[in-house]
Amino acid sequence: MGDAAGSSSGGHATTRWSLRGMTALVTGGTRGIGHAVVEELAGLGASVHICSRREADLTECLRKWAAEGFRVTGSVCDLSSREQRDQLSREVSATFNGKLNILVNNVGTNIRKPTVEFSAEEYSFIMATNLESAYHLCQLAHPLLKASGMGSIVFISSVAGVVAVNSGSIYAATKAAMNQMTKNLACEWAKDNIRANSVAPWYIKTKLVEPLLDDKDILQRIIDRTPLRRIGEPEEVSSLVGYLCLPAASYITGQIISVDGGMTVNGLYPSG
C-alpha cells in the first residue's frame, strides 16, 4: 500500500536522486554493461572502484574517466581467483576507509555448448567466475556495506536465470542461483540496512554478443521473441542499476527485474 509515511518533501529531491558522497565497487567495469554502470554511478555522484583482468583496458578507462571528471579508481583482478578477490576487498576497504555503499556484481562469462559436452574444468570455471565470485564478494563486502549505514547490492543476472534460453545450462544455473541468493540476502541482511536486487538483461548490444548478433538468422529470431522488436542498449541496463542504488529506491529489495523488451512475458504474441 502507498501512503505518505515514506514520502519526502520536494526539498529532499536532490538527495533522493543523487549518489553524491557514496562509494561503489563495480566488477568488470571496463567494457559492456559494466562500463555503462560505472558511468551511470559516477554520473550520479558516486566514487567508484572497478576491477579488470586486463591492465591496459583498466588504464585506458581510468584515464578517460579522469578527463571527464569522474571519481573512479581501479585494480587488476581475476575474480575467478579467491586470493585475488581477498586482495580486491582489502584495496576497496583502504580506498574507501572501510565503508562501501554499493556493490555491483557484474562479472560473468559463458561457454555455449550442449550440456553433455561440458568438461569438468569448464564447469568449474563458469561456476567460479559467475557464482562463486559474486557470493564471496558479498561475504567480503558485508562489513563494509554494514559500516556505511546504507548498503545496496545489485547482481547483473540474466533472463537465462528466469526462463530457458539457448545460453548453455551451466550459465543458466549460475544466474538462477544468483537470483535466489538475491532473495536470501535481501531478507538476511535487511537488519543491517543492506538491500539486494538482481537485474536480468536479455540480449544487449555489447562486444561479448556481437559475433552472435552478426548472424542475421539468430538476430531475427531474437527480435521476433522480443515485443519491443529490438536489441537493448547497455545504458538501458545501467539506468536501472543506478536507480536501484539511489536513496529513492530504499524500499526495494529482493527483486529480480528483467530488462528484456518484454521477452520474458511473451507467451506466443504475434510478431507483426
JOMOZI-V394385 format. One record per pair of residues at least 12 apart in sequence whose C-alpha atoms are under 10 Angstrom apart, sorted by sequence separation. I is the first residue (numbers start at 1). GAP is how many residues later the second one is. If there is no record, write none. Layout:
# JOMOZI-V394385
I|GAP, I|GAP
This chain:
# JOMOZI-V394385
26|12, 38|12, 50|12, 61|12, 62|12, 75|12, 76|12, 110|12, 111|12, 141|12, 160|12, 161|12, 183|12, 184|12, 185|12, 219|12, 25|13, 49|13, 61|13, 75|13, 110|13, 158|13, 159|13, 160|13, 161|13, 162|13, 163|13, 182|13, 183|13, 24|14, 59|14, 74|14, 111|14, 158|14, 160|14, 161|14, 162|14, 182|14, 183|14, 26|15, 35|15, 58|15, 59|15, 110|15, 111|15, 138|15, 157|15, 160|15, 161|15, 181|15, 182|15, 183|15, 34|16, 58|16, 59|16, 75|16, 109|16, 110|16, 158|16, 159|16, 160|16, 161|16, 181|16, 182|16, 203|16, 24|17, 58|17, 59|17, 74|17, 75|17, 109|17, 110|17, 157|17, 158|17, 159|17, 161|17, 162|17, 179|17, 181|17, 240|17, 23|18, 24|18, 58|18, 74|18, 108|18, 109|18, 157|18, 158|18, 161|18, 179|18, 180|18, 213|18, 240|18, 22|19, 23|19, 29|19, 55|19, 57|19, 73|19, 108|19, 109|19, 110|19, 156|19, 157|19, 161|19, 178|19, 179|19, 203|19, 240|19, 22|20, 29|20, 30|20, 55|20, 56|20, 108|20, 109|20, 110|20, 155|20, 157|20, 158|20, 178|20, 179|20, 202|20, 203|20, 20|21, 29|21, 30|21, 31|21, 54|21, 55|21, 74|21, 108|21, 109|21, 134|21, 157|21, 158|21, 179|21, 237|21, 19|22, 20|22, 22|22, 23|22, 24|22, 25|22, 26|22, 27|22, 28|22, 29|22, 30|22, 48|22, 49|22, 50|22, 51|22, 52|22, 53|22, 54|22, 55|22, 73|22, 107|22, 108|22, 134|22, 156|22, 157|22, 237|22, 18|23, 19|23, 20|23, 21|23, 22|23, 23|23, 24|23, 25|23, 26|23, 27|23, 28|23, 29|23, 30|23, 42|23, 47|23, 48|23, 49|23, 50|23, 51|23, 52|23, 53|23, 54|23, 107|23, 108|23, 155|23, 156|23, 175|23, 203|23, 236|23, 237|23, 19|24, 20|24, 21|24, 22|24, 23|24, 24|24, 25|24, 26|24, 27|24, 28|24, 30|24, 46|24, 47|24, 48|24, 49|24, 50|24, 51|24, 52|24, 53|24, 54|24, 106|24, 107|24, 155|24, 202|24, 236|24, 18|25, 19|25, 20|25, 21|25, 22|25, 23|25, 24|25, 25|25, 26|25, 27|25, 28|25, 43|25, 45|25, 46|25, 47|25, 48|25, 49|25, 50|25, 51|25, 52|25, 53|25, 105|25, 108|25, 157|25, 175|25, 18|26, 19|26, 20|26, 21|26, 22|26, 23|26, 24|26, 25|26, 26|26, 28|26, 30|26, 31|26, 35|26, 39|26, 43|26, 44|26, 45|26, 46|26, 47|26, 48|26, 49|26, 50|26, 51|26, 52|26, 53|26, 105|26, 107|26, 108|26, 130|26, 155|26, 204|26, 205|26, 206|26, 233|26, 17|27, 18|27, 19|27, 20|27, 30|27, 31|27, 38|27, 42|27, 43|27, 50|27, 51|27, 52|27, 80|27, 107|27, 130|27, 155|27, 203|27, 204|27, 205|27, 206|27, 232|27, 17|28, 18|28, 19|28, 29|28, 30|28, 42|28, 43|28, 51|28, 79|28, 80|28, 105|28, 106|28, 154|28, 203|28, 204|28, 205|28, 206|28, 232|28, 29|29, 30|29, 39|29, 41|29, 42|29, 78|29, 79|29, 105|29, 153|29, 202|29, 203|29, 204|29, 205|29, 231|29, 232|29, 28|30, 30|30, 31|30, 41|30, 42|30, 104|30, 105|30, 202|30, 203|30, 204|30, 205|30, 230|30, 231|30, 30|31, 39|31, 103|31, 201|31, 203|31, 204|31, 230|31, 29|32, 30|32, 38|32, 39|32, 105|32, 153|32, 201|32, 204|32, 228|32, 229|32, 38|33, 39|33, 104|33, 105|33, 153|33, 201|33, 204|33, 227|33, 228|33, 229|33, 38|34, 103|34, 104|34, 152|34, 226|34, 227|34, 228|34, 229|34, 103|35, 201|35, 202|35, 226|35, 227|35, 228|35, 201|36, 225|36, 226|36, 227|36, 51|37, 165|37, 200|37, 225|37, 226|37, 227|37, 50|38, 103|38, 151|38, 162|38, 199|38, 223|38, 225|38, 226|38, 227|38, 49|39, 102|39, 103|39, 151|39, 161|39, 199|39, 224|39, 225|39, 226|39, 227|39, 101|40, 130|40, 131|40, 157|40, 158|40, 159|40, 160|40, 161|40, 223|40, 225|40, 226|40, 100|41, 103|41, 130|41, 151|41, 152|41, 153|41, 154|41, 155|41, 156|41, 157|41, 158|41, 159|41, 160|41, 199|41, 222|41, 225|41, 49|42, 50|42, 99|42, 100|42, 102|42, 103|42, 131|42, 132|42, 150|42, 151|42, 152|42, 153|42, 154|42, 155|42, 156|42, 157|42, 158|42, 159|42, 160|42, 199|42, 225|42, 227|42, 229|42, 49|43, 98|43, 99|43, 100|43, 101|43, 102|43, 127|43, 130|43, 131|43, 135|43, 146|43, 149|43, 150|43, 151|43, 152|43, 153|43, 154|43, 155|43, 156|43, 157|43, 158|43, 159|43, 198|43, 225|43, 226|43, 227|43, 228|43, 229|43, 30|44, 48|44, 80|44, 99|44, 100|44, 101|44, 126|44, 127|44, 130|44, 131|44, 134|44, 148|44, 149|44, 150|44, 151|44, 152|44, 153|44, 154|44, 155|44, 156|44, 157|44, 158|44, 159|44, 197|44, 225|44, 227|44, 29|45, 80|45, 98|45, 99|45, 100|45, 101|45, 126|45, 129|45, 130|45, 131|45, 146|45, 147|45, 148|45, 149|45, 150|45, 151|45, 152|45, 153|45, 154|45, 155|45, 156|45, 157|45, 158|45, 199|45, 224|45, 225|45, 226|45, 227|45, 49|46, 80|46, 82|46, 98|46, 99|46, 100|46, 101|46, 102|46, 123|46, 124|46, 127|46, 128|46, 131|46, 132|46, 135|46, 146|46, 147|46, 148|46, 198|46, 224|46, 225|46, 25|47, 27|47, 48|47, 49|47, 80|47, 81|47, 93|47, 97|47, 98|47, 99|47, 100|47, 101|47, 123|47, 126|47, 127|47, 130|47, 131|47, 134|47, 135|47, 138|47, 142|47, 145|47, 146|47, 197|47, 224|47, 23|48, 24|48, 25|48, 26|48, 27|48, 28|48, 47|48, 48|48, 80|48, 81|48, 85|48, 89|48, 93|48, 96|48, 98|48, 99|48, 100|48, 101|48, 102|48, 103|48, 104|48, 105|48, 106|48, 107|48, 108|48, 122|48, 123|48, 126|48, 127|48, 130|48, 145|48, 146|48, 196|48, 197|48, 223|48, 224|48, 23|49, 25|49, 28|49, 47|49, 79|49, 80|49, 85|49, 88|49, 92|49, 98|49, 99|49, 100|49, 101|49, 102|49, 103|49, 104|49, 105|49, 106|49, 107|49, 108|49, 143|49, 145|49, 195|49, 196|49, 27|50, 28|50, 79|50, 80|50, 82|50, 86|50, 89|50, 90|50, 93|50, 98|50, 99|50, 100|50, 101|50, 102|50, 103|50, 104|50, 105|50, 106|50, 107|50, 118|50, 131|50, 142|50, 145|50, 195|50, 27|51, 28|51, 78|51, 79|51, 80|51, 81|51, 82|51, 85|51, 86|51, 89|51, 90|51, 93|51, 99|51, 100|51, 101|51, 102|51, 103|51, 104|51, 105|51, 106|51, 118|51, 27|52, 48|52, 80|52, 81|52, 85|52, 88|52, 89|52, 92|52, 99|52, 100|52, 101|52, 102|52, 103|52, 104|52, 105|52, 114|52, 118|52, 142|52, 47|53, 79|53, 80|53, 113|53, 114|53, 115|53, 116|53, 47|54, 48|54, 49|54, 50|54, 79|54, 80|54, 82|54, 86|54, 112|54, 113|54, 114|54, 115|54, 195|54, 46|55, 47|55, 48|55, 52|55, 78|55, 79|55, 82|55, 85|55, 89|55, 112|55, 113|55, 114|55, 115|55, 195|55, 197|55, 198|55, 204|55, 46|56, 51|56, 111|56, 112|56, 113|56, 114|56, 194|56, 195|56, 196|56, 197|56, 198|56, 199|56, 200|56, 201|56, 202|56, 203|56, 204|56, 79|57, 110|57, 111|57, 112|57, 113|57, 193|57, 195|57, 196|57, 197|57, 198|57, 199|57, 200|57, 201|57, 202|57, 203|57, 79|58, 110|58, 111|58, 112|58, 195|58, 196|58, 197|58, 198|58, 199|58, 200|58, 201|58, 202|58, 203|58, 110|59, 111|59, 112|59, 194|59, 195|59, 196|59, 197|59, 198|59, 199|59, 200|59, 201|59, 202|59, 110|60, 111|60, 195|60, 196|60, 197|60, 198|60, 199|60, 200|60, 201|60, 202|60, 203|60, 41|61, 110|61, 202|61, 109|62, 110|62, 201|62, 202|62, 25|63, 108|63, 190|63, 25|64, 190|64, 38|66, 108|66, 186|66, 187|66, 25|67, 37|67, 108|67, 186|67, 187|67, 24|68, 185|68, 186|68, 23|69, 37|69, 185|69, 186|69, 34|70, 183|70, 184|70, 25|71, 34|71, 35|71, 182|71, 183|71, 23|72, 24|72, 34|72, 182|72, 183|72, 23|73, 33|73, 34|73, 105|73, 181|73, 182|73, 183|73, 22|74, 32|74, 33|74, 180|74, 182|74, 24|75, 25|75, 29|75, 179|75, 180|75, 23|76, 24|76, 25|76, 26|76, 27|76, 28|76, 29|76, 179|76, 180|76, 22|77, 23|77, 24|77, 25|77, 26|77, 27|77, 28|77, 29|77, 179|77, 22|78, 23|78, 24|78, 25|78, 26|78, 27|78, 28|78, 29|78, 178|78, 179|78, 22|79, 23|79, 24|79, 25|79, 26|79, 27|79, 28|79, 21|80, 22|80, 23|80, 24|80, 25|80, 26|80, 27|80, 28|80, 25|81, 26|81, 27|81, 156|81, 19|82, 156|82, 19|83, 156|85, 154|86, 155|86, 154|87, 153|88, 154|88, 154|90, 153|91, 154|91, 102|92, 104|92, 152|92, 153|92, 101|93, 102|93, 103|93, 104|93, 105|93, 106|93, 152|93, 102|94, 104|94, 151|94, 152|94, 162|94, 150|95, 152|95, 161|95, 162|95, 162|96, 150|97, 152|97, 159|97, 110|98, 152|98, 158|98, 159|98, 109|99, 151|99, 154|99, 157|99, 158|99, 159|99, 150|100, 152|100, 153|100, 154|100, 156|100, 157|100, 158|100, 159|100, 163|100, 164|100, 152|101, 153|101, 154|101, 155|101, 157|101, 158|101, 159|101, 163|101, 154|102, 158|102, 162|102, 163|102, 159|104, 160|104, 159|105, 27|106, 27|107, 27|110, 25|116, 24|121, 23|122, 34|122, 33|123, 23|125, 22|126, 24|127, 22|128, 23|128, 24|128, 25|128, 26|128, 22|129, 24|129, 104|137, 104|138, 102|140, 104|141, 102|142, 103|142, 102|143, 101|144, 102|144, 33|168, 33|171, 32|172, 33|172, 32|173, 33|173, 32|174, 33|174, 31|175, 32|175, 33|175, 31|176, 32|176, 31|177, 32|177, 40|195, 39|196, 36|197, 37|197, 40|197, 41|197, 36|198, 37|198, 40|198, 41|198, 44|198, 35|199, 36|199, 37|199, 39|199, 40|199, 43|199, 44|199, 33|200, 34|200, 35|200, 36|200, 37|200, 38|200, 39|200, 40|200, 41|200, 42|200, 32|201, 33|201, 34|201, 36|201, 37|201, 40|201, 41|201, 32|202, 33|202, 36|202, 37|202, 40|202, 41|202, 44|202, 31|203, 32|203, 33|203, 34|203, 35|203, 36|203, 37|203, 38|203, 39|203, 40|203, 33|204, 34|204, 37|204, 38|204, 41|204, 33|205, 36|205, 37|205, 41|205, 24|221, 19|223, 22|223, 18|224, 19|224, 22|224, 17|225, 18|225, 17|226, 19|226, 20|226, 18|227, 19|227, 17|228, 18|228, 19|228, 17|229, 18|229, 16|230, 17|230, 18|230, 15|231, 16|231, 17|231, 15|232, 16|232, 17|232, 15|233, 16|233, 13|234, 16|234, 13|235, 8|240, 7|241, 6|244, 6|245
